[in-house]
Every structure is written in structure tokens, then in C-alpha cells.
Amino acid sequence: MRKNIDIDEKMLTKLKLLSAFEEMSVKTIMEKAVSFYVEYKEKERLKTLSDEEKEDLGLLVLMQQADRKEVASRQDVMNALD
């Protein structure tokens, strides 16, 4: 997806310098910076969750990974719960 964004001249100059020092494109540096920031915010958010919220999030992730075509009978579920 291509998006145009406005960057002030000072920041653009800094990005170009980083690009030259790191031998990467400005686009790659910006992508890495955004990825780093998003990951940082996710970790920050996880730290503030209660234990119950962490369990709920873990269950949600497991449910998203489950094979939706695989079906268990009611009896299998009840046996697993016993």
C-alpha cells in the first residue's frame, strides 16, 4: 500500500543522513522505526493488563489459530472437561 505523508525538512535531512550511514533506503528506515514503535507500544500495553486480561488475550490468540474446519462432538468436549 502506498501512502504519501508530510515530513518536515529537518526530519527528512536526518532520515537521509541515517540512510547514508546505515546504507538503507529512507523507506526502510521509516518502516523499521514504525515497526519498533508499534512493538514498543504493544509491550507497554501488555504490561498494564491484568492477569485475567492476559488469559483472555491468550485464549483469543489460540482461537484464531484453531482450524475452523475441525469439529469436535459435544461428547468429546464434555470428556475433555472431566
Secondary structure, DSSP 8 states (H G I E B T S, - for coil): --------HHHHHHHHHHHHHHT--HHHHHHHHHHHHHHHHHHHHHHHS-HHHHHHHHHHHHHHHS-TT----HHHHHHHH-
